[in-house]
Structure formats: structure tokens, C-alpha cells
Amino acid sequence: MRRVGFLLKVKQDRIAKYKEYHKAVWPAMLHALRETGWHNFSLFMREDVLLFGYLETPDFEWARAGMAEKEVNVPWQAEMVPLFEALEGRRPDESFLILEEVFHLD
């Protein structure tokens, strides 16, 4: 199982909206994430709106590609785009700054 950590930055004035969406993630989105190998997926946010995401998956590129093909992902990503900084024309799920794992306590 590969552990993946990533960063994104939420717009300061959109924090409440971002949290609101994630208190009630669409059931179809939750199902699609599980179906495409996103396990132990968590999101954490610092006060300065830096978002840290973590997931475990057998194959991250397969998991990301699988989600890109899911019909539910299109409207979800469209809802997320205005909430993030510096996407440069990409969807949030295409903009993860992947972090290098340097230690894991087994």
C-alpha cells in the first residue's frame, strides 16, 4: 500500500464553504473514491489555509485516473475549483503538490 501526502491551498475567504462541502460529501463521491482505491483518505487544514491531504492506495496513478473517469468527479471538481488558490487552469485533483515520504513508523 502506498501512502500519499499532498498539499493544496484554500482561498482564505472560501474556508467556510470548503468545510461545508466536506461535512456532507456526496454519497456517490464517497463510493467512487472507495471504488477507485482511495483508502484512509483524510484532509487537514492549517489556520493559514494550507490543506494537507493523506491517503493510502495500491497505485496512486491508477486511483487518480480512476477518479478522473467517474461521472460524479466532474461536478464535484467544478464545485471545488473556485475554492482553491493557484490552480492555473487545472482541477484541484490535478493540482496536488505530492510530498515525498521520508519516514513511516511501521
DSSP file (Angstrom, degrees, kcal/mol; ACC not computed):
  #  RESIDUE AA STRUCTURE BP1 BP2  ACC     N-H-->O    O-->H-N    N-H-->O    O-->H-N    TCO  KAPPA ALPHA  PHI   PSI    X-CA   Y-CA   Z-CA
    1    1 A M              0   0    0      0, 0.0     2,-0.4     0, 0.0    58,-0.0   0.000 360.0 360.0 360.0 128.1    0.0    0.0    0.0
    2    2 A R  E     -A   57   0A   0     55,-3.0    55,-2.4     2,-0.0     2,-0.5  -0.767 360.0-144.0 -92.3 134.3    1.4    3.4   -1.0
    3    3 A R  E     -A   56   0A   0     -2,-0.4     2,-0.4    53,-0.2    53,-0.2  -0.843  18.4-167.0 -95.1 132.2    1.0    6.3    1.4
    4    4 A V  E     -A   55   0A   0     51,-3.0    51,-2.1    -2,-0.5     2,-0.4  -0.982   9.0-174.8-126.1 127.8    0.4    9.7   -0.4
    5    5 A G  E     +AB  54  99A   0     94,-0.5    94,-3.1    -2,-0.4     2,-0.3  -0.954  13.4 172.8-116.6 141.1    0.6   13.1    1.2
    6    6 A F  E     -AB  53  98A   0     47,-2.3    47,-2.9    -2,-0.4     2,-0.3  -0.967  20.0-139.0-146.4 161.6   -0.3   16.2   -0.8
    7    7 A L  E     +AB  52  97A   0     90,-1.5    90,-2.0    -2,-0.3     2,-0.3  -0.918  20.8 162.4-122.6 147.7   -0.8   20.0   -0.4
    8    8 A L  E     -A   51   0A   0     43,-1.8    43,-3.5    -2,-0.3     2,-0.5  -0.927  30.8-126.8-147.2 165.7   -3.3   22.5   -1.8
    9    9 A K  E     -A   50   0A   0     76,-0.4    76,-3.1    -2,-0.3     2,-0.2  -0.969  14.9-149.6-126.0 121.5   -4.2   26.0   -0.7
   10   10 A V  B     -D   84   0B   0     39,-2.4    74,-0.3    -2,-0.5     2,-0.2  -0.587  31.9-103.3 -81.7 143.7   -7.8   27.0    0.0
   11   11 A K    >   -     0   0    0     72,-3.1     3,-2.2    -2,-0.2     4,-0.3  -0.494  27.8-126.6 -67.5 136.4   -8.7   30.6   -0.6
   12   12 A Q  G >  S+     0   0    0      1,-0.3     3,-1.0    -2,-0.2     4,-0.2   0.865 109.2  49.0 -52.7 -42.5   -9.0   32.5    2.7
   13   13 A D  G 3  S+     0   0    0      1,-0.2    -1,-0.3     2,-0.1     4,-0.1   0.425 109.1  54.7 -81.9   3.1  -12.5   33.7    2.0
   14   14 A R  G <> S+     0   0    0     -3,-2.2     4,-2.6    69,-0.2    -1,-0.2   0.284  72.1 104.6-117.0   8.3  -13.7   30.3    1.0
   15   15 A I  H <> S+     0   0    0     -3,-1.0     4,-2.6    -4,-0.3     5,-0.2   0.928  81.1  49.5 -57.1 -49.2  -12.8   28.3    4.1
   16   16 A A  H  > S+     0   0    0     -4,-0.2     4,-2.3     1,-0.2    -1,-0.2   0.903 112.5  47.7 -59.7 -42.2  -16.3   28.0    5.4
   17   17 A K  H  > S+     0   0    0      2,-0.2     4,-2.4     1,-0.2    -1,-0.2   0.912 110.9  51.7 -65.6 -42.6  -17.6   26.8    2.1
   18   18 A Y  H  X S+     0   0    0     -4,-2.6     4,-1.7     1,-0.2    -2,-0.2   0.932 112.4  45.3 -59.5 -46.6  -14.8   24.3    1.7
   19   19 A K  H  X S+     0   0    0     -4,-2.6     4,-1.0     1,-0.2    -1,-0.2   0.881 109.6  56.1 -65.3 -38.1  -15.6   22.9    5.2
   20   20 A E  H >X S+     0   0    0     -4,-2.3     3,-0.8    -5,-0.2     4,-0.7   0.936 107.0  49.1 -59.7 -47.7  -19.3   22.9    4.5
   21   21 A Y  H >< S+     0   0    0     -4,-2.4     3,-0.7     1,-0.2    -1,-0.2   0.890 111.4  49.9 -58.1 -39.7  -18.8   20.7    1.4
   22   22 A H  H 3< S+     0   0    0     -4,-1.7     3,-0.5     1,-0.2    -1,-0.2   0.569  99.8  63.0 -84.5  -7.2  -16.7   18.2    3.3
   23   23 A K  H << S+     0   0    0     -4,-1.0    -1,-0.2    -3,-0.8    -2,-0.2   0.686 119.1  27.7 -79.3 -20.3  -19.2   17.8    6.2
   24   24 A A  S << S-     0   0    0     -4,-0.7    -1,-0.2    -3,-0.7    -2,-0.1  -0.420  80.0-178.6-140.1  60.6  -21.6   16.4    3.6
   25   25 A V        -     0   0    0     -3,-0.5    -3,-0.1     1,-0.1     5,-0.1  -0.398  43.8 -96.9 -62.0 136.1  -19.6   14.8    0.8
   26   26 A W    >>  -     0   0    0      1,-0.1     4,-2.2    -2,-0.1     3,-0.7  -0.270  26.1-129.2 -56.0 134.5  -21.9   13.4   -1.8
   27   27 A P  H 3> S+     0   0    0      0, 0.0     4,-2.5     0, 0.0     5,-0.2   0.873 109.6  54.8 -54.2 -39.0  -22.6    9.7   -1.3
   28   28 A A  H 3> S+     0   0    0      1,-0.2     4,-2.2     2,-0.2    44,-0.1   0.855 107.5  50.4 -64.2 -33.3  -21.7    9.0   -4.9
   29   29 A M  H <> S+     0   0    0     -3,-0.7     4,-2.5     2,-0.2    -1,-0.2   0.921 109.9  49.4 -69.8 -43.9  -18.4   10.7   -4.5
   30   30 A L  H  X S+     0   0    0     -4,-2.2     4,-2.2     1,-0.2    -2,-0.2   0.915 112.3  48.8 -59.3 -43.7  -17.6    8.7   -1.4
   31   31 A H  H  X S+     0   0    0     -4,-2.5     4,-2.8    -5,-0.2    -1,-0.2   0.921 110.6  50.3 -62.2 -45.3  -18.5    5.5   -3.3
   32   32 A A  H  X S+     0   0    0     -4,-2.2     4,-1.6     2,-0.2    -2,-0.2   0.903 109.4  51.3 -62.7 -41.9  -16.3    6.5   -6.2
   33   33 A L  H  <>S+     0   0    0     -4,-2.5     5,-2.5     2,-0.2     3,-0.2   0.940 113.5  43.9 -60.5 -47.5  -13.3    7.2   -4.0
   34   34 A R  H ><5S+     0   0    0     -4,-2.2     3,-1.5     1,-0.2    -2,-0.2   0.916 112.1  53.6 -63.3 -42.3  -13.6    3.8   -2.3
   35   35 A E  H 3<5S+     0   0    0     -4,-2.8    -1,-0.2     1,-0.3    -2,-0.2   0.779 108.5  50.0 -64.5 -27.9  -14.2    2.1   -5.6
   36   36 A T  T 3<5S-     0   0    0     -4,-1.6    -1,-0.3    -3,-0.2    30,-0.2   0.192 125.0 -95.0-101.8  16.8  -11.0    3.6   -7.1
   37   37 A G  T < 5S+     0   0    0     -3,-1.5     2,-0.9     1,-0.2    -3,-0.2   0.710  70.6 147.2  88.1  21.6   -8.7    2.7   -4.3
   38   38 A W      < +     0   0    0     -5,-2.5     2,-0.3    -6,-0.2     3,-0.3  -0.814  25.1 175.4 -91.1 105.0   -8.6    5.8   -2.1
   39   39 A H  E     +C   56   0A   0     17,-2.8    17,-3.2    -2,-0.9     3,-0.2  -0.835  58.0   5.9-113.6 149.4   -8.2    4.3    1.5
   40   40 A N  E    S+     0   0A   0     -2,-0.3     2,-0.4    15,-0.2    -1,-0.2   0.854  82.8 179.7  50.1  39.6   -7.8    6.2    4.8
   41   41 A F  E     +     0   0A   0     -3,-0.3     2,-0.3    14,-0.1    14,-0.2  -0.598   4.3 168.3 -77.2 123.4   -8.3    9.4    2.9
   42   42 A S  E     -C   54   0A   0     12,-2.9    12,-2.6    -2,-0.4     2,-0.4  -0.964  23.6-153.3-136.2 151.9   -8.1   12.4    5.2
   43   43 A L  E     -C   53   0A   0     -2,-0.3     2,-0.3    10,-0.2    10,-0.2  -0.989  12.0-176.6-126.2 136.7   -7.8   16.2    4.8
   44   44 A F  E     -C   52   0A   0      8,-2.9     8,-3.5    -2,-0.4     2,-0.4  -0.981   7.6-158.3-131.5 142.5   -6.3   18.6    7.4
   45   45 A M  E     -C   51   0A   0     -2,-0.3     6,-0.2     6,-0.2     2,-0.1  -0.982   6.9-145.5-129.1 131.8   -6.1   22.4    7.2
   46   46 A R    >   -     0   0    0      4,-2.7     3,-1.8    -2,-0.4    -2,-0.0  -0.427  36.5-104.0 -80.6 165.3   -3.8   24.8    8.9
   47   47 A E  T 3  S+     0   0    0      1,-0.3    -1,-0.1     2,-0.1    -2,-0.0   0.788 122.3  61.0 -60.3 -27.9   -5.0   28.2   10.0
   48   48 A D  T 3  S-     0   0    0      2,-0.1    -1,-0.3     1,-0.1     3,-0.1   0.223 121.9-107.6 -86.1  16.7   -3.2   29.8    7.1
   49   49 A V    <   +     0   0    0     -3,-1.8   -39,-2.4     1,-0.3     2,-0.5   0.519  69.3 147.8  70.9  12.7   -5.5   27.7    4.7
   50   50 A L  E     -A    9   0A   0    -41,-0.2    -4,-2.7   -43,-0.1     2,-0.5  -0.670  37.4-149.1 -73.8 126.4   -2.7   25.3    3.7
   51   51 A L  E     -AC   8  45A   0    -43,-3.5   -43,-1.8    -2,-0.5     2,-0.5  -0.859  11.0-164.0-104.3 128.0   -4.5   21.9    3.1
   52   52 A F  E     -AC   7  44A   0     -8,-3.5    -8,-2.9    -2,-0.5     2,-0.4  -0.954   8.2-167.9-110.3 126.4   -2.7   18.6    3.7
   53   53 A G  E     -AC   6  43A   0    -47,-2.9   -47,-2.3    -2,-0.5     2,-0.4  -0.877   3.6-172.7-112.9 148.2   -4.3   15.5    2.2
   54   54 A Y  E     +AC   5  42A   0    -12,-2.6   -12,-2.9    -2,-0.4     2,-0.3  -1.000  11.4 156.9-139.7 138.1   -3.4   11.9    3.0
   55   55 A L  E     -A    4   0A   0    -51,-2.1   -51,-3.0    -2,-0.4     2,-0.4  -0.980  29.2-137.3-151.8 163.8   -4.5    8.6    1.5
   56   56 A E  E     +AC   3  39A   0    -17,-3.2   -17,-2.8    -2,-0.3   -53,-0.2  -0.982  32.6 156.7-122.6 138.3   -3.3    5.1    1.1
   57   57 A T  E     -A    2   0A   0    -55,-2.4   -55,-3.0    -2,-0.4     3,-0.3  -0.989  49.0-124.6-157.6 149.4   -3.7    3.3   -2.2
   58   58 A P  S    S+     0   0    0      0, 0.0     2,-0.3     0, 0.0    -1,-0.1   0.869 107.1   9.2 -63.9 -34.7   -2.2    0.3   -4.0
   59   59 A D     >  -     0   0    0    -22,-0.2     4,-2.6     1,-0.1     5,-0.2  -0.850  64.5-163.8-151.5 105.6   -1.4    2.6   -7.0
   60   60 A F  H  > S+     0   0    0     -2,-0.3     4,-2.9    -3,-0.3     5,-0.2   0.892  91.8  50.8 -63.8 -42.2   -1.8    6.3   -6.8
   61   61 A E  H  > S+     0   0    0      1,-0.2     4,-2.5     2,-0.2    -1,-0.2   0.906 113.0  47.2 -64.0 -39.1   -1.8    7.0  -10.6
   62   62 A W  H  > S+     0   0    0      2,-0.2     4,-2.7     1,-0.2    -2,-0.2   0.918 113.0  49.3 -64.9 -43.3   -4.4    4.3  -11.1
   63   63 A A  H  X S+     0   0    0     -4,-2.6     4,-1.9     2,-0.2    -2,-0.2   0.911 113.9  45.0 -63.5 -43.0   -6.5    5.7   -8.2
   64   64 A R  H  X S+     0   0    0     -4,-2.9     4,-1.9     2,-0.2    -2,-0.2   0.914 114.8  47.9 -67.9 -43.0   -6.3    9.3   -9.6
   65   65 A A  H  X S+     0   0    0     -4,-2.5     4,-1.1    -5,-0.2    -2,-0.2   0.885 109.5  54.5 -64.8 -38.4   -7.0    8.1  -13.2
   66   66 A G  H >X S+     0   0    0     -4,-2.7     4,-0.5     1,-0.2     3,-0.5   0.911 108.9  47.3 -62.1 -42.5  -10.0    6.1  -12.0
   67   67 A M  H >< S+     0   0    0     -4,-1.9     3,-1.2     1,-0.2     6,-0.3   0.878 104.6  60.6 -65.9 -37.1  -11.5    9.1  -10.2
   68   68 A A  H 3< S+     0   0    0     -4,-1.9    -1,-0.2     1,-0.3    -2,-0.2   0.782 105.2  50.1 -61.0 -26.1  -11.0   11.2  -13.4
   69   69 A E  H << S+     0   0    0     -4,-1.1     2,-0.3    -3,-0.5    -1,-0.3   0.591  86.9 104.5 -87.6 -12.1  -13.2    8.8  -15.2
   70   70 A K    XX  -     0   0    0     -3,-1.2     3,-1.1    -4,-0.5     4,-0.7  -0.545  68.7-140.4 -76.9 132.0  -16.0    8.8  -12.7
   71   71 A E  T >4 S+     0   0    0     -2,-0.3     3,-0.8     1,-0.3    -1,-0.1   0.854 101.1  57.8 -57.5 -38.3  -19.1   10.9  -13.7
   72   72 A V  T 3> S+     0   0    0      1,-0.2     4,-1.6     2,-0.2    -1,-0.3   0.756  94.6  67.4 -66.6 -24.0  -19.5   12.3  -10.2
   73   73 A N  H <> S+     0   0    0     -3,-1.1     4,-2.8    -6,-0.3     5,-0.3   0.834  90.3  63.0 -67.4 -32.3  -16.0   13.7  -10.2
   74   74 A V  H <X S+     0   0    0     -3,-0.8     4,-1.9    -4,-0.7    -1,-0.2   0.964 109.6  35.8 -61.2 -55.9  -16.8   16.3  -12.9
   75   75 A P  H  > S+     0   0    0      0, 0.0     4,-1.8     0, 0.0    -1,-0.2   0.869 116.9  54.8 -68.2 -32.7  -19.4   18.3  -11.0
   76   76 A W  H  X S+     0   0    0     -4,-1.6     4,-1.6     2,-0.2    -2,-0.2   0.957 110.3  44.9 -63.1 -48.6  -17.5   17.8   -7.7
   77   77 A Q  H  X S+     0   0    0     -4,-2.8     4,-2.2     1,-0.2    -1,-0.2   0.873 109.6  56.3 -63.5 -36.2  -14.3   19.3   -9.1
   78   78 A A  H  < S+     0   0    0     -4,-1.9    -1,-0.2    -5,-0.3    -2,-0.2   0.877 108.2  48.1 -62.0 -36.9  -16.3   22.1  -10.7
   79   79 A E  H  < S+     0   0    0     -4,-1.8    -1,-0.2    -3,-0.2    -2,-0.2   0.819 113.8  48.1 -70.4 -30.9  -17.7   23.0   -7.3
   80   80 A M  H >X S+     0   0    0     -4,-1.6     3,-2.3     1,-0.2     4,-0.5   0.808  90.2  80.2 -81.3 -31.4  -14.1   22.8   -5.8
   81   81 A V  G >< S+     0   0    0     -4,-2.2     3,-1.4     1,-0.3    -1,-0.2   0.865  91.5  49.6 -48.2 -49.5  -12.3   25.0   -8.4
   82   82 A P  G 34 S+     0   0    0      0, 0.0    -1,-0.3     0, 0.0    -2,-0.1   0.597 103.5  63.6 -70.5  -5.3  -13.4   28.4   -7.0
   83   83 A L  G <4 S+     0   0    0     -3,-2.3   -72,-3.1    -4,-0.1     2,-0.3   0.598  94.1  71.2 -90.8 -11.7  -12.3   27.4   -3.5
   84   84 A F  B <<  -D   10   0B   0     -3,-1.4     3,-0.3    -4,-0.5   -74,-0.2  -0.765  69.7-131.3-113.9 152.0   -8.6   27.0   -4.2
   85   85 A E  S    S+     0   0    0    -76,-3.1   -76,-0.4    -2,-0.3    -2,-0.1  -0.628  80.2  10.0 -89.7 153.6   -5.6   29.2   -5.0
   86   86 A A        +     0   0    0     -2,-0.2    -1,-0.2     1,-0.1   -77,-0.0   0.807  66.7 144.5  53.7  47.6   -3.1   28.8   -7.8
   87   87 A L    >   -     0   0    0     -3,-0.3     3,-1.5    -6,-0.1    -1,-0.1   0.686  44.1-150.2 -86.0 -18.6   -4.8   26.0   -9.8
   88   88 A E  T 3  S-     0   0    0      1,-0.3     3,-0.1     7,-0.0    -3,-0.0   0.884  71.0 -44.8  51.7  47.0   -3.5   27.6  -13.1
   89   89 A G  T 3  S+     0   0    0      1,-0.3    -1,-0.3     0, 0.0     2,-0.2   0.505 116.0 112.6  80.5   4.4   -6.5   26.3  -15.1
   90   90 A R  S <  S-     0   0    0     -3,-1.5    -1,-0.3     1,-0.1     5,-0.1  -0.677  71.6-105.0-105.0 162.1   -6.4   22.8  -13.7
   91   91 A R    >   -     0   0    0     -2,-0.2     3,-1.5     1,-0.1     4,-0.4  -0.454  35.8-109.9 -75.2 157.5   -8.9   21.0  -11.4
   92   92 A P  G >  S+     0   0    0      0, 0.0     3,-1.7     0, 0.0     4,-0.2   0.897 119.0  56.7 -55.9 -40.7   -7.9   20.6   -7.8
   93   93 A D  G 3  S+     0   0    0      1,-0.3     3,-0.1     2,-0.2   -25,-0.1   0.616 108.1  48.6 -70.8  -9.1   -7.5   16.9   -8.2
   94   94 A E  G <  S+     0   0    0     -3,-1.5    -1,-0.3     1,-0.1   -30,-0.0   0.425 105.7  60.9 -99.5  -2.9   -4.9   17.6  -10.9
   95   95 A S    <   +     0   0    0     -3,-1.7    -2,-0.2    -4,-0.4    -1,-0.1   0.255  65.6 138.5-113.0   9.9   -3.1   20.1   -8.8
   96   96 A F        -     0   0    0     -4,-0.2     2,-1.0    -3,-0.1   -88,-0.2  -0.343  48.5-141.6 -58.7 131.8   -1.9   18.1   -5.8
   97   97 A L  E     -B    7   0A   0    -90,-2.0   -90,-1.5    -2,-0.0     2,-0.2  -0.861  26.7-143.7 -91.1 101.6    1.7   19.0   -4.7
   98   98 A I  E     -B    6   0A   0     -2,-1.0     2,-0.3   -92,-0.2   -92,-0.3  -0.482   9.6-142.6 -74.2 133.8    2.8   15.5   -3.8
   99   99 A L  E     -B    5   0A   0    -94,-3.1   -94,-0.5    -2,-0.2     2,-0.4  -0.720  14.6-117.1 -97.3 145.6    5.1   15.2   -0.8
  100  100 A E        -     0   0    0     -2,-0.3     2,-0.5   -96,-0.1   -96,-0.1  -0.673  26.2-128.2 -79.1 128.8    8.0   12.8   -0.5
  101  101 A E        +     0   0    0     -2,-0.4     3,-0.1   -98,-0.2    -1,-0.0  -0.681  33.5 170.3 -77.4 124.5    7.6   10.4    2.3
  102  102 A V        +     0   0    0     -2,-0.5     2,-0.3     1,-0.3    -1,-0.2   0.546  62.8  15.3-112.8 -12.3   10.8   10.5    4.4
  103  103 A F        +     0   0    0      2,-0.0    -1,-0.3     0, 0.0     2,-0.3  -0.959  52.4 179.5-160.5 143.5    9.7    8.4    7.4
  104  104 A H        -     0   0    0     -2,-0.3     2,-0.9    -3,-0.1    -3,-0.0  -0.940  23.3-140.8-145.9 124.4    7.0    5.9    8.4
  105  105 A L              0   0    0     -2,-0.3    -2,-0.0     1,-0.1     0, 0.0  -0.764 360.0 360.0 -84.5 108.9    6.7    4.2   11.7
  106  106 A D              0   0    0     -2,-0.9    -1,-0.1     0, 0.0     0, 0.0   0.463 360.0 360.0 -66.0 360.0    5.6    0.7   10.8
